[in-house]
Amino acid sequence: MDIRQLRYFVTVADTLHFGRAAGRLGMTQPPLSQSIMMLERELGAPLFVRTKRSVALTPFGAEWLPRVRAALDGVNALPEIAHQLRDGTAGRLALSFVSTADYSILPLLVRRYASLYPNVEITLTEATSNVQIANLLEGHGHVGLVIPPPNAALPHPLSYLPLVTEPLVAAVPESWLADGTLSLSADRLAPDSVVSAPLIIFPRQSAPAFHDLVTGYYTAHGGQARIAQEAIQMQTIISLVSAGMGIALVPASLRNLARTGVRYVDLAGDAPILETGITWRTGDTTPTIERFVSIAREMAGGSA
């Protein structure tokens, strides 16, 4: 069967008259009748009950009709769908992100993109930066929201666009402040207090840029990080702080992650600055990716 035969069937079903159906279709009645009979033979069942005075759908034809209508509606929609896919207003966008971005730029970026292109299916996957970069290099996914390596030196053929920078703050157990284990000066935590406390941090193999940023703070203040626990999700790190396992240096946006038993405290002096941006395959001209990158550029420019 072909699309033409299906259109013939629906037109006859709508009119229940072969002559009127032929007129609508701009053809004569004999080839229309012949086409319907060929369709019935192919299906192995009659679609219409024909008499000299009337035409009626068989029970089989009545059951099949809505399915044919749906199929034809799908075919009729194909040109518009193709137009949307070509222009990036429909399709799919696979976006991965580091857990820290979930509390800063990710919600704003996704909300903005989804509001402009509601017909694009967005797939979100949380992953560390190194996993995202490896996946993109292997051809998986579309865009990654990552913490870049030093000097944003991502491997070829990845492009990178910085989006936000923010200082690190200390996430500390409230109990340590209450019992004097840690003391604040003007509501800030001094470097020597940070250096002397056990640290909870991402493993370096999972987040080398973030790990080095944190441990570099210790080195800059004459100490060495005493790592008590490692975890690959920011929520887990904050839970370990809540349990009194140590402190963590986290992006300031983590203040949006409220957790009982945890207090976020500014660091005295110059705090390390964390950068987050997006990366994608340079030669990938998929329209949905191009539109997403364009929105990210606008947001980055507006925040500059």
Sequence and secondary structure as in RCSB ss.txt:
>XXXX:A:sequence
MDIRQLRYFVTVADTLHFGRAAGRLGMTQPPLSQSIMMLERELGAPLFVRTKRSVALTPFGAEWLPRVRAALDGV
NALPEIAHQLRDGTAGRLALSFVSTADYSILPLLVRRYASLYPNVEITLTEATSNVQIANLLEGHGHVGLVIPPP
NAALPHPLSYLPLVTEPLVAAVPESWLADGTLSLSADRLAPDSVVSAPLIIFPRQSAPAFHDLVTGYYTAHGGQA
RIAQEAIQMQTIISLVSAGMGIALVPASLRNLARTGVRYVDLAGDAPILETGITWRTGDTTPTIERFVSIAREMA
GGSA
>XXXX:A:secstr
  HHHHHHHHHHHHHS HHHHHHHHTS HHHHHHHHHHHHHHHTS SEEE SS EEE HHHHHHHHHHHHHHHHH
HHHHHHHHHHHHTSEEEEEEEE GGGGGTHHHHHHHHHHHH TEEEEEEEE  HHHHHHHHHTT  SEEEE   G
GG   TTEEEEEEEEEEEEEEEEHHHHHTTSS  BTTEE HHHHHHS EEE  TTT HHHHHHHHHHHHHTT   
 EEEE SSHHHHHHHHHTTS BEEEEGGGGGS  TTEEEEEESSS  EEEEEEEEETT   HHHHHHHHHHHHHH
HHH 
